[in-house]
Each structure stands twice: as C-alpha cells, then as structure tokens.
Amino acid sequence: MHAQDAARVYENESAPFTGWCLTDHAMAKIIADKESEGQRCQLKIDQEIETMQALYTFEVDKLKIRLNTLQAEHDEIILIKNTEIQKLEQVALEQPNDYWYLFFSGGVVLGVLSTVGIIYAVK
C-alpha cells in the first residue's frame, strides 16, 4: 500500500475517494497478514520437505533391507550348490570308470562294420 493511497477519515467526515473504509484493526490485520504470508508459505514448504525426506528415507531403508535379505538368500543358495557339487565330485571320484574296454571294442566293431559296408556298397 502506498502513502498516497491511504487517507485517514475521521468520524462524521466524508471520504475524499471511492473505496472501502476499514478500521485500524482491520487495516493492521491486512498488513500483518501480507507481511507474514511469506513465513507461512516457507513453513508449509519446510513441512512438506521434511515429510518427503522421511518418506523417501523410509523407502530407501526398506529397499536396503530387501537387498540384504536377497543377498543373504543368494549366499545361502550358493553355499548349498557348492556343497552339492563337492558331494557329487566325491561320488564320481569314488566310482572309477572300468568300462573303457567296452567303448574301445564297440568302436572297433563299428569301424569294421562301416568299412565292410562301404566296400560292399562300392562293388
């Protein structure tokens, strides 16, 4: 409000302008509201920032807990897998392969039959 916009009008006087007449109390309230508007707005902004920070901190903490749980689960599965592989390797090493001669003789017989078949087919 500018100084030229304000004029005090006393009781039983006519106003030199068209407009509203306010009491000192009403005018003080308007001025005070205007001056404190920025502070109220900043308080609302600060409150919203704190609320959002708390919410996002909570969400990040939940995700960290989930990540730790999945990592522990993964580590346990890897441990079980490695133990099972070791058991299977031990079983495989305890049973030697005594059937080499069967594979060798099967290969010789297959080779002889293939040769005879090719010679018979060529003639």
C-alpha positions, 0 to 999 in steps of 0.5 A, a space after each residue: 500500500 502506498 502513502 498516497 493511497 491511504 487517507 485517514 477519515 475521521 468520524 462524521 467526515 466524508 471520504 475524499 475517494 471511492 473505496 472501502 473504509 476499514 478500521 485500524 484493526 482491520 487495516 493492521 490485520 491486512 498488513 500483518 497478514 501480507 507481511 507474514 504470508 511469506 513465513 507461512 508459505 516457507 513453513 508449509 514448504 519446510 513441512 512438506 520437505 521434511 515429510 518427503 525426506 522421511 518418506 523417501 528415507 523410509 523407502 530407501 531403508 526398506 529397499 536396503 533391507 530387501 537387498 540384504 535379505 536377497 543377498 543373504 538368500 543368494 549366499 545361502 543358495 550358493 553355499 548349498 550348490 557348492 556343497 552339492 557339487 563337492 558331494 557329487 565330485 566325491 561320488 564320481 571320484 569314488 566310482 572309477 570308470 572300468 568300462 573303457 574296454 567296452 567303448 574301445 571294442 564297440 568302436 572297433 566293431 563299428 569301424 569294421 562294420 562301416 568299412 565292410 559296408 562301404 566296400 560292399 556298397 562300392 562293388 
